[in-house]
Amino acid sequence: MRESPESSGGSIHRPVMLSEAMDWLDVREDCWYVDANLGGGGHSRAILERGGRVLAIDRDPDAVARFLEESGEAFSGRFLAIHGNNADIAIHVREARIRASGILFDLGWSTIQGEEADRGLSFSEEGPLDMRLDQTTGETAGALLERVSESELSEILSEGDEPLAHPIARALVQARKSGRLPRTTVDLAAFVSGVYYRKGFRRSRRHPATRVFMALRIRVNREYENLERSLAGSRQALEEGGGRLLVLTFHSGEDRIVKRTFRQWVSEEAADYLFRKSLPPGKEEVLQNPRSRSARMRGVTFVGG
Ligand SMILES: C[S@@+](CC[C@H](N)C(=O)[O-])C[C@H]1O[C@@H](n2cnc3c(N)ncnc32)[C@H](O)[C@@H]1O
C-alpha cells in the first residue's frame, strides 16, 4: 500500500470545501449517504463521524482498499465501499438495498493519485502517458495519441478549453509520423511548451501544458459522459424518497454540465435549488490549499413523493 499524507488520516490534505459540503448535505444519524468519489476518504470519514452511514464508490481500486484497511474496522456496519464507476450510481444504490438521503460528488482526481508518477496525471513527475484513474481497464493517453487523427485530437483538446488545440494537434500528429511522439509526461509538457513558444507565447501564470493534460485525462476517463450518466442516476436514486445532491467541480466544462442539468430539473419541478449560484471555497481555504481555488459547489434537493 502506498503511503501519502492524505492516506494517513486526512489531516494534511483536507478534502475541498469539507465543512460547506457537510452543512449542505445535512447529515443525519443512521441515514445513508453516497460518497460517489471516495478518494482519500475525507468526505466519507466526516459523514461517518457525524453518525451517518456511507456507501462509497471509486473507480480506483487502491482508494477503496486503502480506506477499508485504515478505517473499515472503525466504521464497520455503517460503511460499504465499491470499486466501480459512479456513472452506475443508480445500480450501486439499488444493489446495496439502501435508501440514500444524500449524494456527494467531488469530481476529478485526488492528490494521492497526482503524486503517483506511474499514473502520468501530473507533469511535475516523470511518468508514462497513462492518465487512467482505473488502471485495470481502458485505453491509456499514450495509446490514444498513437491512433487519433489530427481533427479528432484537435477536438479532444478543444473540449478541454485548450486555446492552441489545432496547432498542438497538428504538431503531435507530425511528430508521430516522424517517430518523435512524446512518451512521458515530462516530454509531453516540454513538447507543448515548444508549440507555445513557437507561437510567440512567452510567459503565463499557468504551465502551457496544463490544459492539454486536463483534456487528455478527461477523454481517457470519459469524464463528461460519466458525469452526465451519474447525474441522471442520482436523480433516479433520490427522486422517490427525497434527498440532497451536491456536486463539487474543478473546471468550467464540468460545471457547465452540472449547471445545465440542475436548471433543467428545476424547470421540470423535479428538484429545487439548495442555493442558486455556485459556491466557491472561502479565502482561508484557498490560501491553505491553492488547488481548491477552482472548486465550485452546486446543490439541489429532491422533495420525494
Ligand atoms: C477529488 S478525488 C475525491 C477526494 C475525496 N472526496 C476525499 O475526501 O479525499 C476524486 C476521486 O474520484 C474518483 N473518480 C473519478 N471519476 C470517477 C468515476 N467516474 N467513478 C468513480 N470514481 C471516480 C477518482 O479515482 C478519485 O479517487
The ligand as an SDF file (V2000), in Angstrom:
LIG
                    3D

 27 29  0  0  0  0  0  0  0  0999 V2000
  -11.0900   14.6210   -5.8530 C   0  0  0  0  0  0  0  0  0  0  0  0
  -10.9360   12.9360   -5.5040 S   0  0  0  0  0  0  0  0  0  0  0  0
  -12.0460   12.6950   -4.1760 C   0  0  0  0  0  0  0  0  0  0  0  0
  -11.4720   13.1110   -2.8580 C   0  0  0  0  0  0  0  0  0  0  0  0
  -12.3390   12.6900   -1.7000 C   0  0  0  0  0  0  0  0  0  0  0  0
  -13.6450   13.3040   -1.7070 N   0  0  0  0  0  0  0  0  0  0  0  0
  -11.6830   12.8990   -0.3590 C   0  0  0  0  0  0  0  0  0  0  0  0
  -12.3590   13.3390    0.5780 O   0  0  0  0  0  0  0  0  0  0  0  0
  -10.4800   12.6270   -0.2620 O   0  0  0  0  0  0  0  0  0  0  0  0
  -11.7920   12.1700   -6.8360 C   0  0  0  0  0  0  0  0  0  0  0  0
  -11.8390   10.6570   -6.7750 C   0  0  0  0  0  0  0  0  0  0  0  0
  -12.8920   10.2470   -7.6490 O   0  0  0  0  0  0  0  0  0  0  0  0
  -12.5120    9.0910   -8.3450 C   0  0  0  0  0  0  0  0  0  0  0  0
  -13.2850    9.0610   -9.5870 N   0  0  0  0  0  0  0  0  0  0  0  0
  -13.1630    9.8600  -10.6710 C   0  0  0  0  0  0  0  0  0  0  0  0
  -14.0770    9.5440  -11.6000 N   0  0  0  0  0  0  0  0  0  0  0  0
  -14.8270    8.5420  -11.0770 C   0  0  0  0  0  0  0  0  0  0  0  0
  -15.9360    7.7920  -11.5600 C   0  0  0  0  0  0  0  0  0  0  0  0
  -16.4690    8.0130  -12.7680 N   0  0  0  0  0  0  0  0  0  0  0  0
  -16.4530    6.8410  -10.7520 N   0  0  0  0  0  0  0  0  0  0  0  0
  -15.9360    6.6050   -9.5270 C   0  0  0  0  0  0  0  0  0  0  0  0
  -14.8770    7.2790   -9.0290 N   0  0  0  0  0  0  0  0  0  0  0  0
  -14.3330    8.2380   -9.7880 C   0  0  0  0  0  0  0  0  0  0  0  0
  -11.0140    9.2260   -8.5320 C   0  0  0  0  0  0  0  0  0  0  0  0
  -10.4190    7.9620   -8.7150 O   0  0  0  0  0  0  0  0  0  0  0  0
  -10.5860    9.9280   -7.2280 C   0  0  0  0  0  0  0  0  0  0  0  0
  -10.2010    8.9840   -6.2650 O   0  0  0  0  0  0  0  0  0  0  0  0
  1  2  1  0
  2  3  1  0
  2 10  1  0
  3  4  1  0
  4  5  1  0
  5  6  1  0
  5  7  1  0
  7  8  2  0
  7  9  1  0
 10 11  1  0
 11 12  1  0
 11 26  1  0
 12 13  1  0
 13 14  1  0
 13 24  1  0
 14 15  1  0
 14 23  1  0
 15 16  2  0
 16 17  1  0
 17 18  1  0
 17 23  2  0
 18 19  1  0
 18 20  2  0
 20 21  1  0
 21 22  2  0
 22 23  1  0
 24 25  1  0
 24 26  1  0
 26 27  1  0
M  CHG  2   2   1   9  -1
M  END
$$$$
